[in-house]
Each structure stands twice: as structure tokens, then as C-alpha cells.
Amino acid sequence: MAFIKREDYDFQVGKMTMEELAPSARQRIKAENAAMEEMAGYLRDRFDTVALFAQEGDSRNDLILMYLVDMAIYHLFPILEMPDIPKTRSDRYNAAIQWLVDVSNAKANPNLPEYEDEEDEGGLNYGSGPKQKWY
């Protein structure tokens, strides 16, 4: 299942605009996948992005969904062969990237799935023992 559904765009663009931006589902899905990978690049050091993007329906994080749709729309604009991307779209994309940078730098702490702690399997332990006095 895809993380973003076609109807998720209705909140940010009208249906006619969406049909202009992505005449085919394939174009929309490619832009979504690119946006998800771009977003994951900022998040995967701190969060389990596989678990994040596996969420469905109302369990999806609304802020992640909003920013992901903004990023996908931004990536769809070159299809229109416009000389410039509209300022609103650029501003929303830049806001998404700034938020992701803040999350990456731990300045923002969203409620996202974290990596599961792996149990110690008796491998090598790194570090040092207690300090010794030799006298």
C-alpha cells in the first residue's frame, strides 16, 4: 500500500490542478517515491522510516503527510514545463525541508516510530574497564 493516497492531495490542491500536475498515476507515484526518499534521508538517522511509511489511514502522522504531499507537488511541477514554480509551492517545499533539517538536528521532535532496541547477543563490547592505580 502507498503511504500517500490520491485523496490526500485534495487538502492542498484542487482536483483540476492535480490532474494537470500528474496526468498519470505513474507520474504521481514517481514524485511521491522521490519525496519519500528525500524525506527519509533526513529522518532515518533518528527514526524507523520503513515503519513510518508503512502506516496507513488515520495512523499516519498528519504533519509528515502534509510535508510529504508538499514535496511531491513540488516535484511534479516540472511536468507543466513552467518557467518558474509558483512561490507558494516553493515556500511550502522550503518549509518542509527546513522542518526536516530541524528534526535531523533534534531541534524538532515529532512523534514518529523509533528503531527497536536490539537485544545484546553477546558480541564484542567496546569501552574500557575501571581505572587502575599502579603504585
C-alpha distance (Angstrom), angle and dihedral (degrees) to the residues before:
residue distance angle dihedral
M1 . . .
A2 3.77 . .
F3 3.81 119.5 .
I4 3.82 92.3 -138.4
K5 3.79 119.1 53.9
R6 3.80 124.2 -157.9
E7 3.81 90.7 -112.6
D8 3.83 90.9 57.4
Y9 3.80 87.5 76.1
D10 3.80 92.9 59.2
F11 3.80 89.9 78.8
Q12 3.82 91.5 60.8
V13 3.80 107.7 26.0
G14 3.77 135.6 26.2
K15 3.79 119.9 -108.4
M16 3.80 92.7 -110.4
T17 3.81 91.6 53.0
M18 3.80 91.2 47.5
E19 3.80 90.9 52.3
E20 3.81 88.6 51.9
L21 3.80 92.9 47.3
A22 3.78 96.1 47.4
P23 3.80 113.5 19.1
S24 3.80 89.6 175.9
A25 3.80 132.1 42.3
R26 3.82 88.0 -129.7
Q27 3.82 91.7 62.4
R28 3.81 91.4 47.9
I29 3.81 92.8 48.2
K30 3.82 92.5 48.8
A31 3.82 90.3 52.1
E32 3.81 90.4 47.3
N33 3.79 92.3 50.0
A34 3.80 91.1 48.8
A35 3.81 90.9 49.3
M36 3.81 91.7 47.8
E37 3.79 92.1 51.1
E38 3.80 90.9 46.2
M39 3.81 90.3 50.5
A40 3.81 92.4 44.8
G41 3.79 89.1 55.2
Y42 3.80 88.9 65.3
L43 3.81 96.5 39.9
R44 3.80 108.9 37.8
D45 3.81 96.2 82.0
R46 3.81 89.8 64.1
F47 3.80 106.3 19.6
D48 3.79 139.9 45.1
T49 3.81 99.2 -110.5
V50 3.81 92.8 -179.5
A51 3.81 89.5 60.2
L52 3.81 91.0 40.9
F53 3.80 95.0 55.1
A54 3.82 92.0 41.5
Q55 3.81 90.6 65.9
E56 3.79 117.4 108.8
G57 3.78 139.1 -160.2
D58 3.79 118.0 -16.7
S59 3.81 92.9 -5.6
R60 3.82 89.6 73.4
N61 3.81 115.4 103.5
D62 3.82 107.0 -107.5
L63 3.80 94.7 -146.3
I64 3.82 92.5 50.0
L65 3.80 89.3 48.0
M66 3.81 93.0 49.5
Y67 3.80 93.6 49.0
L68 3.80 92.5 43.2
V69 3.81 91.5 52.9
D70 3.83 89.6 47.8
M71 3.79 90.0 52.7
A72 3.81 93.9 46.2
I73 3.82 91.6 49.6
Y74 3.79 89.8 50.1
H75 3.82 89.7 52.6
L76 3.81 91.0 49.9
F77 3.81 96.2 57.0
P78 3.84 96.2 83.0
I79 3.83 87.5 67.3
L80 3.82 88.1 69.7
E81 3.82 90.2 56.0
M82 3.80 90.4 -137.3
P83 3.80 116.6 164.8
D84 3.82 90.5 -126.3
I85 3.77 136.6 18.5
P86 3.83 109.7 -118.6
K87 3.81 113.4 -95.0
T88 3.81 92.2 -121.1
R89 3.81 90.7 57.3
S90 3.82 92.6 45.6
D91 3.81 91.1 48.0
R92 3.81 92.6 49.7
Y93 3.81 91.9 46.8
N94 3.81 91.2 48.7
A95 3.82 90.5 48.3
A96 3.81 89.1 53.0
I97 3.79 92.0 50.2
Q98 3.82 92.2 46.8
W99 3.80 90.5 51.4
L100 3.81 90.3 49.3
V101 3.82 90.3 50.6
D102 3.82 88.9 50.9
V103 3.81 90.7 50.2
S104 3.79 90.8 47.0
N105 3.82 89.8 52.2
A106 3.84 91.9 45.2
K107 3.81 92.3 -114.7
A108 3.81 88.6 119.9
N109 3.79 122.0 39.0
P110 3.79 112.7 -164.1
N111 3.77 122.8 -173.5
L112 3.81 98.0 -103.8
P113 3.81 132.3 145.6
E114 3.76 111.9 -83.2
Y115 3.77 126.6 -152.4
E116 3.79 115.8 -85.1
D117 3.79 113.9 -111.8
E118 3.77 109.5 -111.8
E119 3.77 115.1 -134.9
D120 3.77 117.7 -113.0
E121 3.78 106.4 -97.4
G122 3.80 96.0 -168.3
G123 3.79 96.5 -96.6
L124 3.77 126.0 144.8
N125 3.78 117.1 -48.4
Y126 3.75 117.9 -146.6
G127 3.76 125.0 -150.4
S128 3.76 136.5 63.4
G129 3.75 137.2 -76.7
P130 3.79 126.0 -114.6
K131 3.77 116.7 -57.7
Q132 3.83 111.8 -90.8
K133 3.79 126.8 -144.6
W134 3.79 114.4 -143.7
Y135 3.78 113.0 -166.4
